[in-house]
């Protein structure tokens, strides 16, 4: 900066002078040392406690899920190695006693399931009766005007078909809104007593696995005049089109219809198919509709185990991410107080990096004993989020420096 011959200061040089002065003031200002972890904990102790609880829950969920996944995978492989395919189910062979067997064939229901009041007779493993009652329900509403919410809550009432009893004694306005105290007809699931495929009898645990329910469709009107049939539903109502509080409607559905072909994997004990216990403490008892080869049945179970495992992994990572978010201030303080961690972890993405890395580390160590190569690869992959976030942060920082130079 200098003066011109007439004593005036150039405008550009004056701007440079102001910038130099502000920079010198910043450099001469007091240097603030980062908080210690203990100080940060005192400042945000509540979120730290919540984060610690979530962190412990996420770790336990991931450990449990990976242990379950490994045991299930081990057990399925063990069962596939020991299973005996049966070519003929017309006779119970004594040499298969206590062994895991695979077979298929049409279901034989020795005694059909019935609902006499509704004229339903069906040969199936299960018959489900779902009952709904027409009841008052309370809806609570908060009103706001101009972005301001009223302190007073508003209630209004409407009528709907509900599966469970709604307690009208808990309503804000009980006058004129009374629901019955009991259901005159209960929901239930009937299970056939004796079901066979060939000469083999399906055990109780196997019968419980029939859950592919299909709605019963019938045109036969019930003999009772107070029961009306419409669109597959049975109504206990004086007026089908104007139901009253306390009216009920019933829907029937069945699972495992007699004559349908099913494939089964289970242990034969005295001619009854029961769960097979593996050396890893897992029960093997499989059932699928249609004729399915034994290899395909176990493959489908592996696929089911795979998707269930990843679904719980996603939930576990979400819990850890929420935990890292609650602990973000403490983690940042820990990183800022460590020269090594400052060079490894990018502060901007610490939540994602920590949650992803811990998730991969837990998953990797859980699989080391079952699939060593995959487990070690996952464990090594746990450092990738830190490396990626650091590279990205460094690249963004370099771009900012280049921009400042320009």
Buried (B, 14 or more C-beta within 10 A) or exposed (E): EEEEEEEEEEEEEEEEEEEEEEEEEEEEEEEEEEBEBEEBBEEBEEBBEBBBEBBEBBBEBBBEBBEBBBBBBBBBBBBBEBBBEBEEBEEBBEEBEEBBBBBBBEBBBEEEBEBEBBBBEBBBBBBBBBBBBBBBBBEEEEEEEEEEEEEEEEEEBEBEEBEEEBEBEEBEEEEEBBBBEEBEBEBEBBBBEEBBBBBBBBBEEBBBBBEBBEEBEBEEEBEEEEBBBEEEBBBBBEEEEEBEBBBBBBBBBBBBBBEBEBBBBBBBBEBBBBBBBBEBEBBBBBBBBEEBEBEEBBBEBEEEBEEBBEEBBEBBBBBBBBBBBBBBBBBBBBBBBEEEBEEBBBBEBBBBBBBBBBBBBBBBBBBBEBEEEEBBEBBEBBBEBBEBBBEEBEEEEEEEEEEEEE
